[in-house]
Amino acid sequence: MDKLSREEVLHVAHLARINLEEDEIEKFRVQLKKLMDDIDKIKDVKDYDEEMLISPVDHNAPLREDSEGKMLEYKTVMKNVPHSTGNFVEVPVMLNE
């Protein structure tokens, strides 16, 4: 099989929430089939029973215990704040609506 069916391509497009033109459907019938064939090649990879090698180096970094630190005083924090309103720190808007 060198192509997917039209319905399969439309189903994938529906899942991806994209609209396809007629010429795009035909193009993607072939391209998606090639992609699926490449993914099927993964099944042919030999499974190893040995422990997988994640990193060739053994990292023995010492971890320190979590400890509660001293709280910063309000006046100290507000000295480093560029903009504030009352007791609140103003920050730039990160999301546009």
N, C-alpha and C positions, 0 to 999 in steps of 0.2 A: 504494500500500500504506500503510495508516494504522496498522498494528500489526505487531509482530514475532510470529513463531510462538512457541508455548508452549515448544518445545524450545530455541529461541534464548535466551529469557529464563532458562530453567533452566540453560542452559550458562553464561551470564554470572553467574548466582547461584552456580553451582558454582565458577567461577574466583575470585569474590569471597569464597568460603567462607561464604556466608550461606544460611540456610534461609528459604524463602518459604511463606507460607500461600496457599491457593487464591485468595483475594480480592486478595492482593498481586501474584500472577502476572498477573492481568488488568490491574491498575493499571499495572504496570511494562511490559506489552506496549505500551501507548500511549506512556508517558513515555519509554521507551528509544528508540522509533522517532522521536519528536520530537527527542530529543538527537542521534541519528544524522543526522537531516535537517539540523540546525544545523551539525554537523561537516562534512557534505558541502558546505555553502556555502563553506567555506574553499577548496575546489577551484576555485571560480569567481573567486577573487581574482586579479587580473592580476599576473603575475610581471614584475618590472622587471629589466632588464639592467644598470642603473646600480648603482654601489656603494650598499649600503644605508646610510642615515643612522642611526647608532647614537646619537650624541650631537651636539647642535648646537654644542658647544664642544670645541675641541681642547685636551686636557690635556697639557701638556708638563712634567710634574712631574719634577724631577731625581731620579734614583735613586742611592743611595750604594752603594759597594762593600761586600760582606759582609766582615766582619773578625772575627777571634776576639778576644773581650774577656777581661779578667782574671777568673779564677774567684773566687767569693766564698769567704771562709774559713768553716769549719764553725761556729765560735763566733759569728760575725756573723749567720749564717743562723738559728741556734738562739735568738738573742736575740729574734727577731721571731715565733717559732713559739708559738702559744697552748697547744698540747698536743703532748706527745711521749712516746714510749715507747722508752727506750734511745736508739739512734741514728736512730730512725724518727720521722717527722712524722705525727701523727694528723690525719686529715681526716674530715669528716662523710660518712656513708653516702649515696650518690647513687642507688643502685639497690635496690629491694625485691625480694626473691625470693618 
